Amino acid sequence: MIQSPTSSIGLLLLLIGYAAAGPEPDLRPRAVRTSACQEHTNLHTRLDVVEKKVEDTVEKLEVELAAVLDTIQAPKWRPLLDTAGQTTVDILEEPLQRG
């Protein structure tokens, strides 16, 4: 098989360019890549656990808030809330000024 001189020169320039560029900077050894992937996976696993705990805490707080609101709206507390914008007892008022 006979090659033309221009294709040989082109191939030679291509090889020189590849050799001059050196190895790819992002290409890391397999052990390093596997370690980085494992760290990434571990991070996502920990974030999933934190997210689940936050969701559980929010659900518990919603239940507690609903219970507090139900208690406040109970009939025995109604007179304290139905005073047309005025509180029955002003906790900031001096005890002697209370009538």
Residue frames relative to the residue before (quaternion, step in Angstrom):
aa qw qx qy qz dx dy dz
M 1.0000 0.0000 0.0000 0.0000 0.00 0.00 0.00
I 0.1868 -0.7907 0.5799 0.0596 3.54 -0.75 1.09
Q 0.1889 -0.7812 0.5881 0.0902 3.55 -0.90 1.03
S 0.4763 -0.6488 0.5018 0.3169 3.53 -1.10 0.64
P 0.6067 -0.5824 0.3860 0.3790 3.61 -1.08 0.58
T 0.6389 0.5351 -0.3510 0.4269 3.65 0.99 -0.64
S 0.6589 0.4852 -0.3306 0.4703 3.60 0.99 -0.71
S 0.6226 0.5283 -0.3426 0.4646 3.60 1.07 -0.64
I 0.6510 0.4986 -0.3110 0.4805 3.57 0.99 -0.81
G 0.6471 0.5229 -0.3175 0.4550 3.58 0.98 -0.83
L 0.6555 0.4996 -0.3054 0.4769 3.56 0.99 -0.85
L 0.6382 0.5288 -0.3143 0.4630 3.56 1.01 -0.83
L 0.6614 0.4940 -0.3033 0.4759 3.62 0.97 -0.86
L 0.6268 0.5370 -0.3305 0.4578 3.56 1.04 -0.76
L 0.6741 0.4877 -0.2895 0.4732 3.60 0.93 -0.89
I 0.6341 0.5187 -0.3278 0.4705 3.58 1.04 -0.77
G 0.6573 0.5117 -0.3070 0.4603 3.58 0.95 -0.86
Y 0.6538 0.5048 -0.3118 0.4695 3.56 0.99 -0.81
A 0.6668 0.4948 -0.2993 0.4700 3.57 0.97 -0.85
A 0.6560 0.5127 -0.3154 0.4552 3.60 1.00 -0.76
A 0.6324 0.5449 -0.3343 0.4375 3.58 1.07 -0.70
G 0.3244 -0.7646 0.4963 0.2526 3.59 1.11 -0.59
P 0.7043 -0.4332 0.3206 0.4621 3.55 -1.25 -0.11
E 0.6027 -0.5581 0.4241 0.3814 3.55 -1.21 0.51
P 0.4557 -0.7125 0.4537 0.2810 3.62 -0.77 0.95
D 0.6786 0.4995 -0.2992 0.4477 3.64 1.08 -0.59
L 0.5769 0.5911 -0.3840 0.4127 3.56 1.23 -0.28
R 0.0487 -0.8051 0.5907 -0.0229 3.53 -0.41 1.27
P 0.6373 -0.5137 0.3837 0.4276 3.58 -1.16 0.35
R 0.6498 -0.5569 0.3591 0.3725 3.54 -1.14 0.68
A 0.6420 0.5321 -0.3347 0.4389 3.61 0.93 -0.81
V 0.6536 0.4998 -0.3114 0.4754 3.59 1.01 -0.79
R 0.6562 0.5036 -0.3157 0.4649 3.59 0.94 -0.86
T 0.6516 0.5065 -0.3174 0.4671 3.59 0.96 -0.84
S 0.6425 0.5201 -0.3211 0.4622 3.58 0.98 -0.82
A 0.6577 0.5013 -0.3100 0.4691 3.58 0.94 -0.86
C 0.6487 0.5072 -0.3183 0.4698 3.58 0.98 -0.79
Q 0.6498 0.5096 -0.3180 0.4657 3.57 1.00 -0.80
E 0.6342 0.5173 -0.3282 0.4716 3.59 1.00 -0.78
H 0.6354 0.5246 -0.3175 0.4693 3.58 1.01 -0.84
T 0.6601 0.4973 -0.3005 0.4761 3.58 0.95 -0.87
N 0.6502 0.5127 -0.3162 0.4630 3.59 0.96 -0.85
L 0.6282 0.5372 -0.3301 0.4559 3.57 1.01 -0.81
H 0.6717 0.4843 -0.3016 0.4725 3.59 0.90 -0.89
T 0.6237 0.5323 -0.3430 0.4584 3.59 1.03 -0.70
R 0.6660 0.4873 -0.3044 0.4756 3.59 0.92 -0.87
L 0.6456 0.5123 -0.3261 0.4630 3.59 0.99 -0.78
D 0.6190 0.5337 -0.3416 0.4640 3.60 1.06 -0.68
V 0.6432 0.5125 -0.3212 0.4695 3.59 1.01 -0.81
V 0.6527 0.5022 -0.3129 0.4733 3.59 0.93 -0.87
E 0.6440 0.5231 -0.3234 0.4550 3.59 0.92 -0.88
K 0.6511 0.5115 -0.3149 0.4640 3.60 0.95 -0.85
K 0.6549 0.5042 -0.3163 0.4657 3.61 0.97 -0.85
V 0.6396 0.5133 -0.3284 0.4686 3.60 0.99 -0.78
E 0.6549 0.5075 -0.3173 0.4614 3.59 0.92 -0.87
D 0.6519 0.5076 -0.3172 0.4656 3.60 0.96 -0.84
T 0.6512 0.5155 -0.3136 0.4604 3.58 0.97 -0.84
V 0.6462 0.5108 -0.3199 0.4682 3.59 0.95 -0.83
E 0.6420 0.5165 -0.3295 0.4610 3.59 0.96 -0.81
K 0.6544 0.5040 -0.3159 0.4668 3.62 0.95 -0.86
L 0.6612 0.5000 -0.3117 0.4643 3.59 0.96 -0.83
E 0.6188 0.5326 -0.3485 0.4604 3.60 1.03 -0.68
V 0.6482 0.5060 -0.3170 0.4726 3.60 0.99 -0.83
E 0.6709 0.4921 -0.3016 0.4656 3.59 0.91 -0.89
L 0.6420 0.5166 -0.3245 0.4644 3.59 0.99 -0.79
A 0.6360 0.5158 -0.3298 0.4698 3.58 0.98 -0.80
A 0.6484 0.5095 -0.3222 0.4650 3.60 0.98 -0.79
V 0.6490 0.5060 -0.3212 0.4685 3.60 0.96 -0.82
L 0.6608 0.5002 -0.3102 0.4658 3.60 0.92 -0.85
D 0.6370 0.5113 -0.3333 0.4709 3.60 1.00 -0.74
T 0.6494 0.5142 -0.3160 0.4626 3.57 1.01 -0.79
I 0.6631 0.5044 -0.3083 0.4593 3.57 0.92 -0.86
Q 0.7195 0.4368 -0.2509 0.4780 3.58 1.00 -0.74
A 0.4121 0.7069 -0.4730 0.3268 3.59 1.27 0.10
P 0.6550 -0.5599 0.3455 0.3715 3.60 -1.14 0.63
K 0.6607 0.5204 -0.3464 0.4154 3.63 0.94 -0.66
W 0.6899 0.4282 -0.2791 0.5126 3.62 1.21 -0.36
R 0.4485 0.7347 -0.4261 0.2784 3.60 1.24 -0.29
P 0.6539 0.5141 -0.3515 0.4295 3.67 0.83 -0.76
L 0.6401 0.5228 -0.3381 0.4501 3.59 1.02 -0.62
L 0.7152 0.4456 -0.2499 0.4769 3.58 1.11 -0.65
D 0.7184 0.4589 -0.2463 0.4611 3.61 1.11 -0.58
T 0.4010 0.7265 -0.4761 0.2910 3.61 0.88 0.77
A 0.5340 -0.6741 0.3849 0.3351 3.58 1.12 0.63
G 0.7871 -0.3570 0.1718 0.4728 3.56 0.76 1.04
Q 0.6770 0.4373 -0.2980 0.5115 3.61 1.21 -0.15
T 0.4040 -0.7091 0.5205 0.2512 3.52 -0.98 0.83
T 0.5413 -0.6182 0.4618 0.3340 3.54 -1.14 0.62
V 0.7817 0.0905 -0.0265 0.6165 3.56 0.98 -0.88
D 0.2256 -0.7548 0.6039 0.1207 3.54 -0.86 1.00
I 0.3035 -0.7988 0.4901 0.1724 3.57 -0.30 1.21
L 0.6484 0.5095 -0.3226 0.4647 3.60 1.22 -0.29
E 0.5630 0.6077 -0.3831 0.4087 3.55 1.25 -0.25
E 0.5592 -0.6024 0.4534 0.3446 3.58 -1.11 0.71
P 0.5649 -0.6307 0.4056 0.3446 3.62 -0.92 0.79
L 0.6601 0.5143 -0.3230 0.4420 3.63 1.02 -0.67
Q 0.6515 0.5212 -0.3200 0.4488 3.59 1.18 -0.53
R 0.5498 0.6066 -0.4124 0.3996 3.57 1.18 -0.27
G 0.3490 -0.7728 0.4956 0.1880 3.51 -0.76 1.00
